[in-house]
C-alpha cells in the first residue's frame, strides 16, 4: 500500500501541471476569435451603408445621365394692336417772362417778392437813372427851342408875304420896277424854306425826345404777363445794367441764406411764370414717332401725386427726328386750374395708339444673338429648333418679333448651353414672372429700341 501510494502522487501532480498551459492557450484563442469577430462586425457595419449609398448615387447619376434636360417654356401669341408707350418729360410753363433792365441805373424801389401773384402791366420796381432823366430834360428843351424857331420862321414868312403883296401891287401900277418884285418874291420863298427846315428840326427834336422818353419809361419795371414771381435777383440799391440776354440765368445764392438778390448787374431781375398753363416736352423713339398725331390725348402722372392722372394733348411736334438721339420732340399741353403742378416736376406721359402688326411679344431672355443672326429656340415634339427671327420694338426685358414666329409657338424662356439645334428636352411651364409674352409691355415705364439689350451666344 505504501509503495503504491508513494508511486501514485507524482503522476497526479504531473497531470495538473500539464492542464494549465492548455487552458491558457484555449483562452487566448477564444479572445482572438472574439476580437476578429468584433472587428469584422465593425467593418461590416461601416462598409455596408457606404456601399449602399455609393450604389444609390451611381444609380442616380446613371439615371440623370440618361434623362433628358428640362427647359422652361411658354406659348407665345400675337400682341394686341393697342400699344402704349410711357415716356419721361419735364413740366415747363407755357408762358414765362425773364425780365431784364432796359436802362442802366440803381434800383430805387421794389414792390414784389418771391411767390407774389402779379397781373399784366403791374409795376414791379423802379430804376433810378439820373443821366437818362437829364437827357430827357435836355431833349425836351431842344423841342421847345425848335418850336420857338418854327414860330419865328412863321412870323418871318407872314411878313415876307405881306411885303410881296404890297410890292407886287406897286409893280403892276408901274410905280416899282420888276426887279423889286423878283426880290420880294425870292424873300418869300426863302422864308418858306426856312420855315420848312425849322419844322423838320422840330420833328427831329420830338423824335429824339420820344426815344429818350421811351427809354425813361423803362425805369418802371412792369410785368408783361399775368403770373407768379418765381425768381427775384435784385434788391433796392443794386446796380443794374442794360446788357442782359433774353434767357434765364442761375443767380448765385445770397450769403444771408435768403433768396438770391445779388449780382443783378446785366442779369435777370425778375422771373414771371404763368402757372395755370403748363406744357411737357417728350422725346418719342423712332419706332413710335409715326403714330404721334397733333391733338392726340395723353395721360400724365407724377410720383408726387400718386393716384392722379392729368389729361393733356399733343399740340405740336418737331415733325423730324434728331440725328443724335433718333427721337421726335413732341409738345404736350396741360391745364391745371388748381395749381397742383409746378414747373420743373418730372412727368410720365402715357401715349396710346394702334400699331398695325406689332408682332409677337416674347421674353428678352429668349432672344439669342449669334454671329449668324438672331434666333429664338422653339420646342416641337420635345425637340429644340433654333428659329431665325426679325426683331421689332425692343423693350429691354421684352421684345417684339415681327417675323419668324407664329401664334401659339412654344418658346424656351431662359435657354442654357444645353439648348441646341435638334436637342431632345423635357418641358415645363415657366413661372408667371418669367413669361415675357404675358407680361405688361409697358412695365418699366418706357420703351425704345435704344434701351433694350439681348443675350449673346458664341454658337448654338
Secondary structure by P-SEA (a helix, b strand, c coil): caaaaaaaaaaaaaaaaaaaaaaaaaaaaaaaaaaaaaaaaaaaaaaaaaaaaaaaaaaaaaaaaabbbbbbbbbbcccccbbbbbbbbbbbbcccccccccccccccccccccccccccccccbbbbbaaaaaaaaaaaaaaaaaaaaaaaaaaaaaaaaaaaaaaaaaaaaccccaaaaaaaaaaaaaaaaaaaaaaaaaaaaaaaaaaaaaaaaacbbbbccccccccccccccccccccccccccccccccccccccccccccccbbbbcccbbbbbbbbcccccccccccbbbbbbbcccccbbbbbbbccccccccccccbbbbbbbbbbccccccccbbbbbbbbbbbccccbbbbccccccccccbbbbbbccccccbbbbbbccccccbbbbcccccccccccccccccccccccbbbbbccccccccccccccccccccccbbbbbbccc
